[in-house]
Amino acid sequence: MNEITLDATIENLDRVTEFVNEKLEAVDCPFKAVTQIDVVIDELFSNIAHYAYKPDVGPATVTVDVTDDPLNVIITFKDNGKPFNPLETADPDTTLSADERQIGGLGIFLVKKTMDSVTYEYKDGQNILSIKKTCN
């Protein structure tokens, strides 16, 4: 099984991370890539939990697909919450000090910088965000 569906709550973040890590361990994904993916899972699933259904709670589905040669991991997050494309958010100006920067946007910036690709679409009433990481 390469998919898990559960309530989009912060309490389920550990379950999502464990689910993905089981898949990564099964394909011998290197520690550095696993660590980067774990940070991204934390950012993306937390955003779904905090904002997608606010103030209610709804489901989120996380799918893990693996391809060989090279070893790529594609993780897809789906929810039926409010339409939101985080890739349209402007990157923060990292040349400014923390005090001078606008609040927000740093997490998605980190996702875009550490993953090999990040895509978003809104289709059939669902937010669909996919990340891809080459594990070599």
Beta strands, then each sheet from edge to edge (+ up, - down):
strand 1: 3-7
strand 2: 59-67
strand 3: 72-79
strand 4: 117-123
strand 5: 126-134
sheet 1: 1+ 2- 3+ 5- 4+
end
